[in-house]
Amino acid sequence: MLEYDAEEVTAYLHQHIPITRAMQLQVLPPEAEKLRLTARLAPNLNHQETAFGGSIASIGILAGWTLIHLRLRSDQRRHQIVIQKSEIDFLRPIEADFSGECLLPTESDWEPFLTCLERKGRARIELQPQVTVNGKIAATIKGLFVARVLSDH
């Protein structure tokens, strides 16, 4: 389980990734097996009165990005984390507030990522965030994330 202060992480995202503030994104308190973010529907509407596809993709990608950010912050080094590739399947329209969630990677996925990051200063990991509305999956994302260690100079 990831340990973090949800309000602190929300403030960090709002400061460093401004779209999260516009989306009214909030980080939810820690859960046993996943990281979850929520967003209000109103600031994310499209012309059909449903959630805008870009907002749906963003909350899913942000769930994966934030999970990696939180897992690496105990490292004491600075990291750059980016999405290298993503594929999204939109499964249903979103007509209410919605969530982006990402399961914590298994140790068999996380350990090779950390080993590569330590050895090469750069590593990739695939995560599969989901976007849900009213407890139902509305979109699935397959994302390849890259992290690299930043030098302190």
Secondary structure, 3 states (H helix, E strand, C coil): CCCCCHHHHHHHHHHHCCHHHHCCCEECCCCCCEEEEEECCHHHECCCCCECHHHHHHHHHHHHHHHHHHHHHHHCCCEEEEEEEEEEEECCCCCCCEEEEEECCCHHHHHHHHHHHHHHCEEEEEECCEEEECCEEEEEEEEEEEEEECCCC
